[in-house]
Amino acid sequence: MEKFSQRLKILRNEQGITQTQLAKETGLSQSGIALWESGKRVPNADVIIVLANFFNVSTDYLLGVADE
């Protein structure tokens, strides 16, 4: 899940938004986002889908399975 945490942080920073802004836009918790970005927790499939849709990337990309 290391790739996931890295890609989540990169995508968020590319959008120029904070964890708090991402939480508000997606309905997720800021603390959850912080834990996922630090690699301390792994999100469930529903959350991965929400984040992939928000950033307009595939779940495979977000999980580090694909490079595009």
mmCIF file of the N, C-alpha and C atoms, coordinates in Angstrom:
data_MODEL
# 
_entry.id   MODEL 
# 
loop_
_atom_site.group_PDB 
_atom_site.id 
_atom_site.type_symbol 
_atom_site.label_atom_id 
_atom_site.label_alt_id 
_atom_site.label_comp_id 
_atom_site.label_asym_id 
_atom_site.label_entity_id 
_atom_site.label_seq_id 
_atom_site.pdbx_PDB_ins_code 
_atom_site.Cartn_x 
_atom_site.Cartn_y 
_atom_site.Cartn_z 
_atom_site.occupancy 
_atom_site.B_iso_or_equiv 
_atom_site.pdbx_formal_charge 
_atom_site.auth_seq_id 
_atom_site.auth_comp_id 
_atom_site.auth_asym_id 
_atom_site.auth_atom_id 
_atom_site.pdbx_PDB_model_num 
ATOM 1   N N  . MET A 1 1  ? 0.818   -1.208 0.000   1.00 0.00 ? 1  MET A N  1 
ATOM 2   C CA . MET A 1 1  ? 0.000   0.000  0.000   1.00 0.00 ? 1  MET A CA 1 
ATOM 3   C C  . MET A 1 1  ? 0.859   1.269  0.000   1.00 0.00 ? 1  MET A C  1 
ATOM 4   N N  . GLU A 1 2  ? 2.156   1.088  -0.019  1.00 0.00 ? 2  GLU A N  1 
ATOM 5   C CA . GLU A 1 2  ? 3.037   2.260  -0.033  1.00 0.00 ? 2  GLU A CA 1 
ATOM 6   C C  . GLU A 1 2  ? 2.788   3.121  -1.262  1.00 0.00 ? 2  GLU A C  1 
ATOM 7   N N  . LYS A 1 3  ? 2.589   2.479  -2.399  1.00 0.00 ? 3  LYS A N  1 
ATOM 8   C CA . LYS A 1 3  ? 2.306   3.237  -3.629  1.00 0.00 ? 3  LYS A CA 1 
ATOM 9   C C  . LYS A 1 3  ? 1.027   4.043  -3.484  1.00 0.00 ? 3  LYS A C  1 
ATOM 10  N N  . PHE A 1 4  ? 0.003   3.440  -2.853  1.00 0.00 ? 4  PHE A N  1 
ATOM 11  C CA . PHE A 1 4  ? -1.259  4.142  -2.667  1.00 0.00 ? 4  PHE A CA 1 
ATOM 12  C C  . PHE A 1 4  ? -1.038  5.427  -1.880  1.00 0.00 ? 4  PHE A C  1 
ATOM 13  N N  . SER A 1 5  ? -0.346  5.344  -0.760  1.00 0.00 ? 5  SER A N  1 
ATOM 14  C CA . SER A 1 5  ? -0.158  6.531  0.078   1.00 0.00 ? 5  SER A CA 1 
ATOM 15  C C  . SER A 1 5  ? 0.627   7.608  -0.672  1.00 0.00 ? 5  SER A C  1 
ATOM 16  N N  . GLN A 1 6  ? 1.626   7.198  -1.426  1.00 0.00 ? 6  GLN A N  1 
ATOM 17  C CA . GLN A 1 6  ? 2.408   8.157  -2.207  1.00 0.00 ? 6  GLN A CA 1 
ATOM 18  C C  . GLN A 1 6  ? 1.562   8.799  -3.300  1.00 0.00 ? 6  GLN A C  1 
ATOM 19  N N  . ARG A 1 7  ? 0.827   7.987  -4.019  1.00 0.00 ? 7  ARG A N  1 
ATOM 20  C CA . ARG A 1 7  ? 0.020   8.518  -5.127  1.00 0.00 ? 7  ARG A CA 1 
ATOM 21  C C  . ARG A 1 7  ? -1.104  9.418  -4.626  1.00 0.00 ? 7  ARG A C  1 
ATOM 22  N N  . LEU A 1 8  ? -1.712  9.061  -3.512  1.00 0.00 ? 8  LEU A N  1 
ATOM 23  C CA . LEU A 1 8  ? -2.764  9.901  -2.949  1.00 0.00 ? 8  LEU A CA 1 
ATOM 24  C C  . LEU A 1 8  ? -2.209  11.287 -2.616  1.00 0.00 ? 8  LEU A C  1 
ATOM 25  N N  . LYS A 1 9  ? -1.067  11.322 -1.969  1.00 0.00 ? 9  LYS A N  1 
ATOM 26  C CA . LYS A 1 9  ? -0.470  12.604 -1.592  1.00 0.00 ? 9  LYS A CA 1 
ATOM 27  C C  . LYS A 1 9  ? -0.068  13.403 -2.832  1.00 0.00 ? 9  LYS A C  1 
ATOM 28  N N  . ILE A 1 10 ? 0.517   12.742 -3.812  1.00 0.00 ? 10 ILE A N  1 
ATOM 29  C CA . ILE A 1 10 ? 0.923   13.416 -5.046  1.00 0.00 ? 10 ILE A CA 1 
ATOM 30  C C  . ILE A 1 10 ? -0.292  14.003 -5.763  1.00 0.00 ? 10 ILE A C  1 
ATOM 31  N N  . LEU A 1 11 ? -1.335  13.202 -5.910  1.00 0.00 ? 11 LEU A N  1 
ATOM 32  C CA . LEU A 1 11 ? -2.542  13.686 -6.595  1.00 0.00 ? 11 LEU A CA 1 
ATOM 33  C C  . LEU A 1 11 ? -3.151  14.876 -5.860  1.00 0.00 ? 11 LEU A C  1 
ATOM 34  N N  . ARG A 1 12 ? -3.202  14.791 -4.545  1.00 0.00 ? 12 ARG A N  1 
ATOM 35  C CA . ARG A 1 12 ? -3.761  15.895 -3.761  1.00 0.00 ? 12 ARG A CA 1 
ATOM 36  C C  . ARG A 1 12 ? -2.927  17.154 -3.931  1.00 0.00 ? 12 ARG A C  1 
ATOM 37  N N  . ASN A 1 13 ? -1.620  17.009 -3.869  1.00 0.00 ? 13 ASN A N  1 
ATOM 38  C CA . ASN A 1 13 ? -0.743  18.171 -4.027  1.00 0.00 ? 13 ASN A CA 1 
ATOM 39  C C  . ASN A 1 13 ? -0.808  18.742 -5.441  1.00 0.00 ? 13 ASN A C  1 
ATOM 40  N N  . GLU A 1 14 ? -0.944  17.890 -6.446  1.00 0.00 ? 14 GLU A N  1 
ATOM 41  C CA . GLU A 1 14 ? -1.081  18.374 -7.825  1.00 0.00 ? 14 GLU A CA 1 
ATOM 42  C C  . GLU A 1 14 ? -2.345  19.210 -7.992  1.00 0.00 ? 14 GLU A C  1 
ATOM 43  N N  . GLN A 1 15 ? -3.383  18.867 -7.256  1.00 0.00 ? 15 GLN A N  1 
ATOM 44  C CA . GLN A 1 15 ? -4.636  19.635 -7.291  1.00 0.00 ? 15 GLN A CA 1 
ATOM 45  C C  . GLN A 1 15 ? -4.535  20.911 -6.455  1.00 0.00 ? 15 GLN A C  1 
ATOM 46  N N  . GLY A 1 16 ? -3.491  20.995 -5.627  1.00 0.00 ? 16 GLY A N  1 
ATOM 47  C CA . GLY A 1 16 ? -3.294  22.176 -4.794  1.00 0.00 ? 16 GLY A CA 1 
ATOM 48  C C  . GLY A 1 16 ? -4.314  22.288 -3.670  1.00 0.00 ? 16 GLY A C  1 
ATOM 49  N N  . ILE A 1 17 ? -4.736  21.129 -3.150  1.00 0.00 ? 17 ILE A N  1 
ATOM 50  C CA . ILE A 1 17 ? -5.721  21.159 -2.069  1.00 0.00 ? 17 ILE A CA 1 
ATOM 51  C C  . ILE A 1 17 ? -5.152  20.522 -0.805  1.00 0.00 ? 17 ILE A C  1 
ATOM 52  N N  . THR A 1 18 ? -5.692  20.931 0.322   1.00 0.00 ? 18 THR A N  1 
ATOM 53  C CA . THR A 1 18 ? -5.268  20.383 1.604   1.00 0.00 ? 18 THR A CA 1 
ATOM 54  C C  . THR A 1 18 ? -6.041  19.102 1.895   1.00 0.00 ? 18 THR A C  1 
ATOM 55  N N  . GLN A 1 19 ? -5.600  18.404 2.910   1.00 0.00 ? 19 GLN A N  1 
ATOM 56  C CA . GLN A 1 19 ? -6.333  17.219 3.341   1.00 0.00 ? 19 GLN A CA 1 
ATOM 57  C C  . GLN A 1 19 ? -7.749  17.600 3.766   1.00 0.00 ? 19 GLN A C  1 
ATOM 58  N N  . THR A 1 20 ? -7.878  18.726 4.425   1.00 0.00 ? 20 THR A N  1 
ATOM 59  C CA . THR A 1 20 ? -9.197  19.187 4.873   1.00 0.00 ? 20 THR A CA 1 
ATOM 60  C C  . THR A 1 20 ? -10.105 19.475 3.686   1.00 0.00 ? 20 THR A C  1 
ATOM 61  N N  . GLN A 1 21 ? -9.572  20.117 2.660   1.00 0.00 ? 21 GLN A N  1 
ATOM 62  C CA . GLN A 1 21 ? -10.370 20.398 1.463   1.00 0.00 ? 21 GLN A CA 1 
ATOM 63  C C  . GLN A 1 21 ? -10.780 19.106 0.764   1.00 0.00 ? 21 GLN A C  1 
ATOM 64  N N  . LEU A 1 22 ? -9.854  18.160 0.682   1.00 0.00 ? 22 LEU A N  1 
ATOM 65  C CA . LEU A 1 22 ? -10.168 16.870 0.069   1.00 0.00 ? 22 LEU A CA 1 
ATOM 66  C C  . LEU A 1 22 ? -11.276 16.177 0.862   1.00 0.00 ? 22 LEU A C  1 
ATOM 67  N N  . ALA A 1 23 ? -11.193 16.235 2.161   1.00 0.00 ? 23 ALA A N  1 
ATOM 68  C CA . ALA A 1 23 ? -12.213 15.618 3.009   1.00 0.00 ? 23 ALA A CA 1 
ATOM 69  C C  . ALA A 1 23 ? -13.585 16.234 2.749   1.00 0.00 ? 23 ALA A C  1 
ATOM 70  N N  . LYS A 1 24 ? -13.638 17.551 2.664   1.00 0.00 ? 24 LYS A N  1 
ATOM 71  C CA . LYS A 1 24 ? -14.915 18.223 2.413   1.00 0.00 ? 24 LYS A CA 1 
ATOM 72  C C  . LYS A 1 24 ? -15.477 17.879 1.042   1.00 0.00 ? 24 LYS A C  1 
ATOM 73  N N  . GLU A 1 25 ? -14.618 17.809 0.035   1.00 0.00 ? 25 GLU A N  1 
ATOM 74  C CA . GLU A 1 25 ? -15.058 17.527 -1.337  1.00 0.00 ? 25 GLU A CA 1 
ATOM 75  C C  . GLU A 1 25 ? -15.548 16.091 -1.515  1.00 0.00 ? 25 GLU A C  1 
ATOM 76  N N  . THR A 1 26 ? -14.990 15.161 -0.740  1.00 0.00 ? 26 THR A N  1 
ATOM 77  C CA . THR A 1 26 ? -15.303 13.750 -0.929  1.00 0.00 ? 26 THR A CA 1 
ATOM 78  C C  . THR A 1 26 ? -16.216 13.175 0.151   1.00 0.00 ? 26 THR A C  1 
ATOM 79  N N  . GLY A 1 27 ? -16.396 13.901 1.238   1.00 0.00 ? 27 GLY A N  1 
ATOM 80  C CA . GLY A 1 27 ? -17.195 13.380 2.341   1.00 0.00 ? 27 GLY A CA 1 
ATOM 81  C C  . GLY A 1 27 ? -16.428 12.407 3.223   1.00 0.00 ? 27 GLY A C  1 
ATOM 82  N N  . LEU A 1 28 ? -15.116 12.356 3.040   1.00 0.00 ? 28 LEU A N  1 
ATOM 83  C CA . LEU A 1 28 ? -14.264 11.503 3.860   1.00 0.00 ? 28 LEU A CA 1 
ATOM 84  C C  . LEU A 1 28 ? -13.720 12.312 5.028   1.00 0.00 ? 28 LEU A C  1 
ATOM 85  N N  . SER A 1 29 ? -13.084 11.652 5.975   1.00 0.00 ? 29 SER A N  1 
ATOM 86  C CA . SER A 1 29 ? -12.546 12.383 7.124   1.00 0.00 ? 29 SER A CA 1 
ATOM 87  C C  . SER A 1 29 ? -11.105 12.817 6.869   1.00 0.00 ? 29 SER A C  1 
ATOM 88  N N  . GLN A 1 30 ? -10.748 13.976 7.381   1.00 0.00 ? 30 GLN A N  1 
ATOM 89  C CA . GLN A 1 30 ? -9.383  14.478 7.238   1.00 0.00 ? 30 GLN A CA 1 
ATOM 90  C C  . GLN A 1 30 ? -8.413  13.560 7.962   1.00 0.00 ? 30 GLN A C  1 
ATOM 91  N N  . SER A 1 31 ? -8.814  13.055 9.108   1.00 0.00 ? 31 SER A N  1 
ATOM 92  C CA . SER A 1 31 ? -7.921  12.165 9.862   1.00 0.00 ? 31 SER A CA 1 
ATOM 93  C C  . SER A 1 31 ? -7.676  10.866 9.091   1.00 0.00 ? 31 SER A C  1 
ATOM 94  N N  . GLY A 1 32 ? -8.702  10.371 8.407   1.00 0.00 ? 32 GLY A N  1 
ATOM 95  C CA . GLY A 1 32 ? -8.524  9.187  7.573   1.00 0.00 ? 32 GLY A CA 1 
ATOM 96  C C  . GLY A 1 32 ? -7.551  9.447  6.445   1.00 0.00 ? 32 GLY A C  1 
ATOM 97  N N  . ILE A 1 33 ? -7.692  10.578 5.799   1.00 0.00 ? 33 ILE A N  1 
ATOM 98  C CA . ILE A 1 33 ? -6.792  10.951 4.705   1.00 0.00 ? 33 ILE A CA 1 
ATOM 99  C C  . ILE A 1 33 ? -5.356  11.030 5.206   1.00 0.00 ? 33 ILE A C  1 
ATOM 100 N N  . ALA A 1 34 ? -5.164  11.627 6.369   1.00 0.00 ? 34 ALA A N  1 
ATOM 101 C CA . ALA A 1 34 ? -3.822  11.740 6.949   1.00 0.00 ? 34 ALA A CA 1 
ATOM 102 C C  . ALA A 1 34 ? -3.237  10.350 7.226   1.00 0.00 ? 34 ALA A C  1 
ATOM 103 N N  . LEU A 1 35 ? -4.050  9.451  7.759   1.00 0.00 ? 35 LEU A N  1 
ATOM 104 C CA . LEU A 1 35 ? -3.578  8.089  8.040   1.00 0.00 ? 35 LEU A CA 1 
ATOM 105 C C  . LEU A 1 35 ? -3.254  7.333  6.757   1.00 0.00 ? 35 LEU A C  1 
ATOM 106 N N  . TRP A 1 36 ? -4.053  7.511  5.722   1.00 0.00 ? 36 TRP A N  1 
ATOM 107 C CA . TRP A 1 36 ? -3.790  6.835  4.446   1.00 0.00 ? 36 TRP A CA 1 
ATOM 108 C C  . TRP A 1 36 ? -2.526  7.370  3.801   1.00 0.00 ? 36 TRP A C  1 
ATOM 109 N N  . GLU A 1 37 ? -2.346  8.696  3.845   1.00 0.00 ? 37 GLU A N  1 
ATOM 110 C CA . GLU A 1 37 ? -1.150  9.290  3.239   1.00 0.00 ? 37 GLU A CA 1 
ATOM 111 C C  . GLU A 1 37 ? 0.121   8.891  3.983   1.00 0.00 ? 37 GLU A C  1 
ATOM 112 N N  . SER A 1 38 ? 0.015   8.671  5.273   1.00 0.00 ? 38 SER A N  1 
ATOM 113 C CA . SER A 1 38 ? 1.194   8.284  6.052   1.00 0.00 ? 38 SER A CA 1 
ATOM 114 C C  . SER A 1 38 ? 1.445   6.776  5.993   1.00 0.00 ? 38 SER A C  1 
ATOM 115 N N  . GLY A 1 39 ? 0.506   6.042  5.397   1.00 0.00 ? 39 GLY A N  1 
ATOM 116 C CA . GLY A 1 39 ? 0.662   4.599  5.284   1.00 0.00 ? 39 GLY A CA 1 
ATOM 117 C C  . GLY A 1 39 ? 0.308   3.844  6.548   1.00 0.00 ? 39 GLY A C  1 
ATOM 118 N N  . LYS A 1 40 ? -0.298  4.525  7.517   1.00 0.00 ? 40 LYS A N  1 
ATOM 119 C CA . LYS A 1 40 ? -0.643  3.876  8.784   1.00 0.00 ? 40 LYS A CA 1 
ATOM 120 C C  . LYS A 1 40 ? -1.947  3.092  8.713   1.00 0.00 ? 40 LYS A C  1 
ATOM 121 N N  . ARG A 1 41 ? -2.774  3.419  7.749   1.00 0.00 ? 41 ARG A N  1 
ATOM 122 C CA . ARG A 1 41 ? -4.037  2.710  7.560   1.00 0.00 ? 41 ARG A CA 1 
ATOM 123 C C  . ARG A 1 41 ? -4.262  2.472  6.080   1.00 0.00 ? 41 ARG A C  1 
ATOM 124 N N  . VAL A 1 42 ? -5.086  1.487  5.786   1.00 0.00 ? 42 VAL A N  1 
ATOM 125 C CA . VAL A 1 42 ? -5.435  1.153  4.416   1.00 0.00 ? 42 VAL A CA 1 
ATOM 126 C C  . VAL A 1 42 ? -6.939  1.401  4.246   1.00 0.00 ? 42 VAL A C  1 
ATOM 127 N N  . PRO A 1 43 ? -7.320  2.159  3.235   1.00 0.00 ? 43 PRO A N  1 
ATOM 128 C CA . PRO A 1 43 ? -8.753  2.417  3.034   1.00 0.00 ? 43 PRO A CA 1 
ATOM 129 C C  . PRO A 1 43 ? -9.462  1.192  2.462   1.00 0.00 ? 43 PRO A C  1 
ATOM 130 N N  . ASN A 1 44 ? -10.764 1.162  2.646   1.00 0.00 ? 44 ASN A N  1 
ATOM 131 C CA . ASN A 1 44 ? -11.532 0.062  2.052   1.00 0.00 ? 44 ASN A CA 1 
ATOM 132 C C  . ASN A 1 44 ? -11.792 0.373  0.575   1.00 0.00 ? 44 ASN A C  1 
ATOM 133 N N  . ALA A 1 45 ? -12.362 -0.598 -0.120  1.00 0.00 ? 45 ALA A N  1 
ATOM 134 C CA . ALA A 1 45 ? -12.585 -0.475 -1.563  1.00 0.00 ? 45 ALA A CA 1 
ATOM 135 C C  . ALA A 1 45 ? -13.478 0.702  -1.911  1.00 0.00 ? 45 ALA A C  1 
ATOM 136 N N  . ASP A 1 46 ? -14.504 0.951  -1.104  1.00 0.00 ? 46 ASP A N  1 
ATOM 137 C CA . ASP A 1 46 ? -15.414 2.066  -1.386  1.00 0.00 ? 46 ASP A CA 1 
ATOM 138 C C  . ASP A 1 46 ? -14.677 3.406  -1.375  1.00 0.00 ? 46 ASP A C  1 
ATOM 139 N N  . VAL A 1 47 ? -13.774 3.564  -0.436  1.00 0.00 ? 47 VAL A N  1 
ATOM 140 C CA . VAL A 1 47 ? -13.001 4.808  -0.326  1.00 0.00 ? 47 VAL A CA 1 
ATOM 141 C C  . VAL A 1 47 ? -12.061 4.953  -1.521  1.00 0.00 ? 47 VAL A C  1 
ATOM 142 N N  . ILE A 1 48 ? -11.431 3.868  -1.922  1.00 0.00 ? 48 ILE A N  1 
ATOM 143 C CA . ILE A 1 48 ? -10.521 3.906  -3.068  1.00 0.00 ? 48 ILE A CA 1 
ATOM 144 C C  . ILE A 1 48 ? -11.280 4.341  -4.321  1.00 0.00 ? 48 ILE A C  1 
ATOM 145 N N  . ILE A 1 49 ? -12.488 3.855  -4.481  1.00 0.00 ? 49 ILE A N  1 
ATOM 146 C CA . ILE A 1 49 ? -13.312 4.238  -5.631  1.00 0.00 ? 49 ILE A CA 1 
ATOM 147 C C  . ILE A 1 49 ? -13.666 5.720  -5.572  1.00 0.00 ? 49 ILE A C  1 
ATOM 148 N N  . VAL A 1 50 ? -14.045 6.209  -4.400  1.00 0.00 ? 50 VAL A N  1 
ATOM 149 C CA . VAL A 1 50 ? -14.376 7.632  -4.238  1.00 0.00 ? 50 VAL A CA 1 
ATOM 150 C C  . VAL A 1 50 ? -13.174 8.492  -4.607  1.00 0.00 ? 50 VAL A C  1 
ATOM 151 N N  . LEU A 1 51 ? -11.999 8.133  -4.115  1.00 0.00 ? 51 LEU A N  1 
ATOM 152 C CA . LEU A 1 51 ? -10.793 8.917  -4.389  1.00 0.00 ? 51 LEU A CA 1 
ATOM 153 C C  . LEU A 1 51 ? -10.401 8.844  -5.865  1.00 0.00 ? 51 LEU A C  1 
ATOM 154 N N  . ALA A 1 52 ? -10.495 7.668  -6.456  1.00 0.00 ? 52 ALA A N  1 
ATOM 155 C CA . ALA A 1 52 ? -10.172 7.522  -7.884  1.00 0.00 ? 52 ALA A CA 1 
ATOM 156 C C  . ALA A 1 52 ? -11.109 8.381  -8.730  1.00 0.00 ? 52 ALA A C  1 
ATOM 157 N N  . ASN A 1 53 ? -12.385 8.371  -8.407  1.00 0.00 ? 53 ASN A N  1 
ATOM 158 C CA . ASN A 1 53 ? -13.350 9.200  -9.133  1.00 0.00 ? 53 ASN A CA 1 
ATOM 159 C C  . ASN A 1 53 ? -13.064 10.682 -8.947  1.00 0.00 ? 53 ASN A C  1 
ATOM 160 N N  . PHE A 1 54 ? -12.738 11.076 -7.730  1.00 0.00 ? 54 PHE A N  1 
ATOM 161 C CA . PHE A 1 54 ? -12.460 12.484 -7.464  1.00 0.00 ? 54 PHE A CA 1 
ATOM 162 C C  . PHE A 1 54 ? -11.268 12.977 -8.285  1.00 0.00 ? 54 PHE A C  1 
ATOM 163 N N  . PHE A 1 55 ? -10.201 12.181 -8.312  1.00 0.00 ? 55 PHE A N  1 
ATOM 164 C CA . PHE A 1 55 ? -8.992  12.578 -9.029  1.00 0.00 ? 55 PHE A CA 1 
ATOM 165 C C  . PHE A 1 55 ? -9.019  12.187 -10.509 1.00 0.00 ? 55 PHE A C  1 
ATOM 166 N N  . ASN A 1 56 ? -10.106 11.530 -10.935 1.00 0.00 ? 56 ASN A N  1 
ATOM 167 C CA . ASN A 1 56 ? -10.260 11.119 -12.323 1.00 0.00 ? 56 ASN A CA 1 
ATOM 168 C C  . ASN A 1 56 ? -9.117  10.211 -12.783 1.00 0.00 ? 56 ASN A C  1 
ATOM 169 N N  . VAL A 1 57 ? -8.789  9.242  -11.935 1.00 0.00 ? 57 VAL A N  1 
ATOM 170 C CA . VAL A 1 57 ? -7.790  8.221  -12.264 1.00 0.00 ? 57 VAL A CA 1 
ATOM 171 C C  . VAL A 1 57 ? -8.419  6.856  -12.013 1.00 0.00 ? 57 VAL A C  1 
ATOM 172 N N  . SER A 1 58 ? -7.767  5.820  -12.512 1.00 0.00 ? 58 SER A N  1 
ATOM 173 C CA . SER A 1 58 ? -8.284  4.471  -12.264 1.00 0.00 ? 58 SER A CA 1 
ATOM 174 C C  . SER A 1 58 ? -7.900  4.017  -10.860 1.00 0.00 ? 58 SER A C  1 
ATOM 175 N N  . THR A 1 59 ? -8.662  3.069  -10.352 1.00 0.00 ? 59 THR A N  1 
ATOM 176 C CA . THR A 1 59 ? -8.308  2.496  -9.049  1.00 0.00 ? 59 THR A CA 1 
ATOM 177 C C  . THR A 1 59 ? -6.963  1.775  -9.154  1.00 0.00 ? 59 THR A C  1 
ATOM 178 N N  . ASP A 1 60 ? -6.695  1.162  -10.300 1.00 0.00 ? 60 ASP A N  1 
ATOM 179 C CA . ASP A 1 60 ? -5.403  0.499  -10.498 1.00 0.00 ? 60 ASP A CA 1 
ATOM 180 C C  . ASP A 1 60 ? -4.254  1.498  -10.395 1.00 0.00 ? 60 ASP A C  1 
ATOM 181 N N  . TYR A 1 61 ? -4.427  2.673  -10.973 1.00 0.00 ? 61 TYR A N  1 
ATOM 182 C CA . TYR A 1 61 ? -3.379  3.696  -10.864 1.00 0.00 ? 61 TYR A CA 1 
ATOM 183 C C  . TYR A 1 61 ? -3.197  4.098  -9.406  1.00 0.00 ? 61 TYR A C  1 
ATOM 184 N N  . LEU A 1 62 ? -4.289  4.368  -8.730  1.00 0.00 ? 62 LEU A N  1 
ATOM 185 C CA . LEU A 1 62 ? -4.223  4.818  -7.342  1.00 0.00 ? 62 LEU A CA 1 
ATOM 186 C C  . LEU A 1 62 ? -3.559  3.773  -6.454  1.00 0.00 ? 62 LEU A C  1 
ATOM 187 N N  . LEU A 1 63 ? -3.805  2.506  -6.758  1.00 0.00 ? 63 LEU A N  1 
ATOM 188 C CA . LEU A 1 63 ? -3.222  1.423  -5.958  1.00 0.00 ? 63 LEU A CA 1 
ATOM 189 C C  . LEU A 1 63 ? -1.798  1.086  -6.374  1.00 0.00 ? 63 LEU A C  1 
ATOM 190 N N  . GLY A 1 64 ? -1.312  1.657  -7.458  1.00 0.00 ? 64 GLY A N  1 
ATOM 191 C CA . GLY A 1 64 ? 0.041   1.393  -7.899  1.00 0.00 ? 64 GLY A CA 1 
ATOM 192 C C  . GLY A 1 64 ? 0.168   0.179  -8.792  1.00 0.00 ? 64 GLY A C  1 
ATOM 193 N N  . VAL A 1 65 ? -0.965  -0.347 -9.269  1.00 0.00 ? 65 VAL A N  1 
ATOM 194 C CA . VAL A 1 65 ? -0.947  -1.515 -10.164 1.00 0.00 ? 65 VAL A CA 1 
ATOM 195 C C  . VAL A 1 65 ? -0.638  -1.088 -11.595 1.00 0.00 ? 65 VAL A C  1 
ATOM 196 N N  . ALA A 1 66 ? -1.092  0.086  -11.974 1.00 0.00 ? 66 ALA A N  1 
ATOM 197 C CA . ALA A 1 66 ? -0.862  0.616  -13.324 1.00 0.00 ? 66 ALA A CA 1 
ATOM 198 C C  . ALA A 1 66 ? -0.201  1.986  -13.215 1.00 0.00 ? 66 ALA A C  1 
ATOM 199 N N  . ASP A 1 67 ? 0.508   2.358  -14.267 1.00 0.00 ? 67 ASP A N  1 
ATOM 200 C CA . ASP A 1 67 ? 1.221   3.631  -14.261 1.00 0.00 ? 67 ASP A CA 1 
ATOM 201 C C  . ASP A 1 67 ? 0.473   4.739  -14.974 1.00 0.00 ? 67 ASP A C  1 
ATOM 202 N N  . GLU A 1 68 ? -0.739  4.480  -15.422 1.00 0.00 ? 68 GLU A N  1 
ATOM 203 C CA . GLU A 1 68 ? -1.535  5.533  -16.047 1.00 0.00 ? 68 GLU A CA 1 
ATOM 204 C C  . GLU A 1 68 ? -2.987  5.342  -15.783 1.00 0.00 ? 68 GLU A C  1 
# 
